[in-house]
Amino acid sequence: MQILEKEELNPPIKRSSVLSTQASNALAPPVSFQHWFKLTLHGLIACLLMLSLAESLARFIVVLAKPTISHTTSFDRKFALARQGLKSSSTSTLAILGDSLIDFALYSEQLTTTLKQAGLNTDVVNLAVPGNTYEQDLLLLKTAVQNGHKPRLVITHTHLRLFNRSFYKTQSQTNHQFESSYLDRCLSSKPKKGMPQLRCALEKNFYLLRYRDFFKTELDQLQTTLMNPKKRLEFQPAQAAEQDFSPGGWTPAYAMSTDADFQTQFALTNKSHYRHIQNDFDQFNWTESHFETLRQYCLQEHIPMLVLWLPEHPISNAYYEHFHIPLPALTEHYQHYFDQHHVRFINLRNRLSTTQGFTDPEHFNPLGTQIITQTVGDILLKEARPLWLSKPEAHKP
């Protein structure tokens, strides 16, 4: 009885039924192309949705963090000024190029007023950027020219570091940051064909690609923070806030100090300052190749140049002496080089009458800026007038 019950509960599987099942499986139609197409399509839609969400998040973060398209906020803003130009009815423009020395030194609006009071319908735009080299000056000048803002005259300056081969070696990391930026890759005048052109088209429309270096840096910082619980998680913008500049591009520097404080801060015995000036003065090795890139372009575009040796604080005399750079020989070398290449050079190194006009041995506060801007205005109207007014200039009615 128990045996029968077990047999009834577990009836034997017939061989014929197994064979029929295998036969039916063998005869079943294969998975259709339409089925695979639907699976692929659903996968693509899912990927596109994920990319759209990631791009939306990237745009939200960019709005909050405001990462740069170059290596500094200052360069971004001066680049925009070069593209847009000054909204003015003036018939011509003078462009100031260079680094922070001339950026702080020349108040563009004051120069414009000086020229217009003399009856010259001319604007002055200051495109100088702290830390710029002649190559980056050239990019800004090309941008202005290509956007219809060709200047009648380029005003720039010379400094020991800008002709020192050793200085450019110390700038290699900064130059790499600039050259790898979106601005230099895609917005500069570098020729772009094939893959670079396609890449720039993608970067123009997709923030994930355009700001990839910024996102990589932030993700690395987040990973470091998560791996180190003791470190507080703080949001840090990609670029620290920088000084505002006037509508004409001048950047003011307001720091002022007494003579005693100044001497203490910038003496050769100050170790931190000594390390700073080593980049400018140590192992001086003359090179003109960087300036030549700018000069050749100005020559090609028929833009005259005015090169200034801006005033320096008397304390800087000790730097030249300490690093065995004879000032008379350097002055003669400058003059010979610029004369040889038909570039107007004016030495203003000792033309600032007060030491109270400096924030440091090379940069000016507003007092110094007012004095040196007036001096340059007089030069433009007198000594250098034939340089940029060789063609008829429109006067005020």
C-alpha positions in Angstrom: 0.0 0.0 0.0 2.8 2.4 0.9 4.6 1.5 -2.4 1.5 2.3 -4.4 1.1 5.6 -2.7 4.7 6.5 -3.5 4.2 5.6 -7.1 1.1 7.6 -7.4 2.8 10.6 -5.8 5.9 10.3 -8.0 4.7 8.8 -11.3 7.6 7.7 -13.6 8.6 10.1 -16.4 8.0 8.5 -19.7 10.9 8.6 -22.2 8.5 9.5 -25.0 7.5 12.7 -23.2 11.2 13.8 -22.7 11.9 13.2 -26.4 8.9 15.2 -27.4 10.0 18.1 -25.1 13.5 18.1 -26.7 12.0 18.0 -30.1 9.7 21.0 -29.4 12.7 23.0 -28.1 14.7 22.2 -31.2 11.9 23.3 -33.4 11.3 26.6 -31.5 12.1 29.7 -33.7 15.3 31.6 -32.8 15.2 35.0 -31.1 14.2 37.5 -33.8 16.3 40.5 -35.0 13.5 42.8 -33.8 14.0 41.5 -30.3 17.7 42.3 -30.3 17.0 45.7 -31.9 14.6 46.6 -29.1 17.2 45.6 -26.4 19.9 47.7 -28.1 17.5 50.6 -28.5 16.5 50.5 -24.8 20.2 50.3 -23.8 21.0 53.4 -25.9 18.1 55.3 -24.5 19.2 54.4 -21.0 22.8 55.6 -21.8 21.5 58.9 -23.3 19.3 59.5 -20.2 22.3 59.0 -17.9 24.5 61.3 -20.1 21.7 63.9 -20.1 21.5 63.7 -16.3 25.3 63.9 -15.9 25.4 66.9 -18.3 22.6 68.7 -16.5 24.4 68.1 -13.2 27.7 69.4 -14.8 26.0 72.6 -16.0 24.5 73.2 -12.5 28.0 72.8 -10.9 29.5 75.1 -13.5 27.0 77.8 -12.7 27.8 77.5 -9.0 31.6 77.1 -9.1 32.3 79.3 -12.2 35.5 77.4 -13.4 37.7 79.2 -15.8 38.1 78.4 -19.5 41.8 79.4 -19.3 44.2 79.2 -16.4 43.0 82.3 -14.5 39.9 84.3 -14.1 41.8 87.5 -15.1 42.8 86.0 -18.4 39.2 84.9 -19.0 37.9 88.4 -18.4 40.6 90.2 -20.5 39.9 87.6 -23.3 36.2 88.6 -23.3 37.2 92.3 -23.4 39.5 91.6 -26.4 36.6 89.9 -28.2 33.9 92.4 -27.4 36.0 95.5 -27.5 34.9 98.8 -25.9 31.3 99.9 -26.6 32.3 103.4 -27.8 31.9 105.7 -30.8 35.7 106.4 -30.9 37.4 105.9 -34.3 40.5 104.1 -33.0 41.9 102.2 -30.1 45.3 101.8 -28.4 45.9 98.4 -26.7 48.0 97.8 -23.6 49.6 94.4 -23.4 51.7 92.8 -20.7 51.7 91.4 -17.2 50.7 92.8 -13.8 53.4 95.5 -13.9 51.7 97.4 -16.8 48.2 96.1 -15.8 48.5 98.1 -12.5 50.5 100.9 -14.0 48.3 102.4 -16.8 44.8 103.6 -16.0 43.1 103.2 -19.4 40.3 105.6 -18.7 42.7 108.3 -17.6 44.7 107.8 -20.8 41.5 108.0 -22.9 40.5 111.3 -21.2 44.0 112.7 -21.9 43.8 111.9 -25.6 40.3 113.1 -26.0 41.1 116.4 -24.3 43.8 116.8 -26.9 41.2 116.3 -29.6 41.9 112.7 -30.5 38.9 110.5 -30.8 40.8 107.4 -29.4 40.0 104.9 -26.6 42.6 103.0 -24.6 42.0 99.4 -23.5 44.2 97.6 -21.0 44.5 93.9 -21.9 47.4 93.2 -19.6 47.0 90.1 -17.3 49.1 89.2 -14.2 51.6 86.5 -15.1 51.3 87.0 -18.9 54.1 86.2 -21.2 54.6 87.6 -24.7 52.9 84.6 -26.3 49.8 85.1 -24.2 49.8 88.8 -25.1 49.9 87.7 -28.7 46.8 85.6 -28.3 44.9 88.5 -26.8 46.0 90.8 -29.6 45.0 88.3 -32.3 41.6 87.9 -30.7 41.1 91.7 -30.8 42.2 91.9 -34.4 40.1 89.0 -35.6 37.0 90.4 -33.9 37.3 93.8 -35.6 39.1 95.7 -32.9 42.6 96.2 -34.4 44.5 98.8 -32.4 46.3 101.7 -33.9 49.1 101.2 -31.4 50.3 98.4 -29.0 51.8 99.6 -25.7 53.7 97.0 -23.9 56.7 96.9 -21.5 60.0 95.1 -20.9 61.3 93.6 -17.8 64.3 91.5 -17.0 62.2 88.3 -16.5 60.6 88.6 -20.0 64.0 88.4 -21.7 65.4 85.8 -19.3 65.5 82.2 -20.6 65.7 80.9 -17.0 62.5 82.6 -16.1 60.5 80.7 -18.8 61.8 77.4 -17.4 60.2 78.2 -14.1 57.0 79.0 -15.9 56.7 75.6 -17.6 53.9 74.4 -15.3 51.8 77.6 -15.7 52.3 77.5 -19.5 51.2 73.8 -19.5 48.0 74.7 -17.6 47.3 77.5 -20.1 48.0 75.3 -23.2 45.8 72.5 -21.9 42.9 74.9 -21.2 39.7 75.1 -23.3 40.5 78.6 -24.3 43.9 77.8 -25.8 42.7 74.5 -27.3 39.6 75.8 -29.0 39.2 79.6 -28.8 42.7 80.6 -29.9 43.7 81.2 -33.4 45.6 77.9 -33.6 44.8 75.9 -36.8 42.2 73.2 -36.1 41.4 70.5 -38.6 40.1 67.0 -38.5 39.9 65.5 -35.0 40.8 68.8 -33.1 38.0 70.5 -34.9 35.6 67.8 -34.0 36.8 67.7 -30.4 36.3 71.5 -30.1 32.8 71.2 -31.5 31.9 68.7 -28.9 33.5 70.7 -26.1 31.6 73.8 -27.2 28.3 72.0 -26.5 29.1 69.6 -23.7 30.3 71.0 -20.3 31.4 67.5 -19.2 34.1 67.6 -21.9 34.9 71.4 -21.8 35.5 71.4 -18.0 36.9 67.9 -17.6 40.1 69.1 -15.9 38.0 71.0 -13.4 35.8 68.0 -12.6 38.8 65.7 -12.4 40.4 68.0 -9.8 37.2 68.2 -7.8 36.7 64.5 -7.8 40.3 63.9 -6.7 39.7 66.4 -3.9 36.5 64.6 -2.9 38.3 61.2 -2.9 41.1 62.6 -0.7 38.5 64.1 1.7 36.6 60.8 2.0 39.8 58.8 2.5 40.7 61.2 5.3 37.8 61.6 7.7 39.6 64.2 9.9 39.7 66.6 7.0 36.6 68.8 6.8 34.7 68.7 3.5 34.6 72.3 2.3 33.6 73.6 -1.1 36.4 75.4 -2.8 35.8 77.3 -6.0 38.1 76.4 -8.9 39.5 79.9 -8.9 39.9 82.4 -6.1 38.1 85.7 -6.5 40.3 88.2 -8.2 40.4 92.0 -8.2 37.8 93.8 -10.3 39.1 96.0 -13.1 37.7 99.1 -14.7 35.6 99.1 -17.9 38.8 99.9 -19.8 40.7 97.0 -18.2 42.8 98.7 -15.5 43.3 96.6 -12.4 43.9 98.8 -9.3 46.2 97.7 -6.4 45.5 99.6 -3.2 48.3 98.4 -0.9 50.3 101.2 0.7 52.9 101.1 3.4 55.5 103.4 5.2 59.0 103.5 3.9 60.3 101.6 6.9 57.7 98.7 6.4 58.5 98.7 2.7 62.3 98.4 3.3 61.7 95.5 5.8 59.4 93.6 3.5 61.4 93.8 0.3 65.0 93.7 1.5 67.3 91.0 0.2 67.5 89.7 3.8 63.8 88.8 3.6 64.0 85.1 2.7 60.5 84.8 1.2 61.0 87.8 -1.0 64.5 86.7 -2.0 63.1 83.4 -3.3 60.6 85.4 -5.4 63.1 87.7 -7.1 65.5 84.7 -7.8 63.1 83.8 -10.6 63.6 87.2 -12.2 67.3 87.9 -11.7 69.2 84.6 -11.0 71.1 82.9 -13.9 70.2 85.6 -16.4 70.4 84.3 -19.9 69.2 86.7 -22.6 66.5 85.5 -25.0 64.4 87.5 -27.5 62.5 84.7 -29.1 59.4 85.2 -26.9 59.2 88.9 -27.7 59.8 88.2 -31.4 56.5 86.3 -31.7 54.7 89.4 -30.7 56.8 91.8 -32.8 56.5 89.7 -35.9 52.7 89.7 -35.7 52.6 93.4 -35.2 54.8 93.9 -38.2 52.6 91.6 -40.3 49.5 93.5 -39.2 51.2 97.0 -39.6 50.6 97.8 -35.9 53.3 100.0 -34.4 54.7 99.2 -31.0 55.7 101.3 -28.0 57.8 99.5 -25.4 58.2 101.0 -22.0 60.7 100.2 -19.2 58.4 101.1 -16.3 59.6 102.8 -13.1 61.1 100.6 -10.4 61.5 101.4 -6.8 65.1 102.5 -5.8 65.4 99.3 -3.6 65.6 97.2 -6.8 69.0 98.7 -7.5 70.3 96.3 -4.8 68.8 93.3 -6.7 70.7 94.1 -9.9 73.9 94.6 -8.0 73.4 91.4 -5.9 72.8 89.2 -9.0 75.7 90.9 -10.9 73.6 92.5 -13.6 75.1 95.9 -14.5 72.2 98.4 -15.2 74.1 100.6 -17.7 75.0 97.6 -19.8 71.4 96.3 -19.6 70.0 99.7 -20.6 72.4 99.9 -23.6 71.4 96.3 -24.6 67.7 97.1 -24.5 68.2 100.3 -26.5 70.4 98.5 -29.2 68.0 95.6 -29.6 64.8 97.8 -30.0 66.6 100.2 -32.3 67.9 97.4 -34.4 64.3 96.1 -34.9 62.7 99.6 -35.3 60.6 99.4 -32.2 60.2 102.6 -30.2 61.6 102.1 -26.7 61.3 104.6 -23.8 63.1 104.2 -20.5 61.0 105.4 -17.6 62.8 103.4 -15.0 63.7 106.5 -12.9 60.8 108.7 -13.8 58.6 108.3 -10.7 59.4 111.1 -8.4 58.0 109.5 -5.2 58.6 106.2 -3.5 55.0 106.3 -2.0 53.6 105.3 -5.4 54.7 101.6 -5.1 53.0 98.6 -3.6 56.2 96.6 -4.1 59.5 97.3 -6.0 57.7 96.9 -9.3 53.9 97.5 -8.9 52.1 100.7 -8.5 49.3 101.8 -6.2 46.7 104.4 -7.5 49.0 107.3 -6.6 51.8 105.8 -8.7 49.4 104.8 -11.4 48.1 108.4 -11.7 51.6 109.8 -12.1 52.9 107.2 -14.6 49.6 107.3 -16.6 50.0 111.1 -17.0 53.6 110.6 -18.1 52.7 108.0 -20.7 49.8 110.3 -21.9 52.3 113.1 -22.5 54.6 110.7 -24.3 51.8 109.6 -26.6 51.0 113.3 -27.4 54.6 114.4 -27.9 57.5 112.0 -28.2 55.6 109.0 -29.7 52.9 111.0 -31.5 54.4 110.3 -35.0 54.5 106.6 -34.2 50.7 106.1 -34.1 49.4 109.3 -35.8 51.3 108.8 -39.0 47.9 108.3 -40.7 45.1 111.0 -40.5 43.2 110.7 -37.2 39.6 111.6 -36.8 39.2 114.6 -34.5 36.2 115.7 -32.5 33.8 118.0 -34.4 
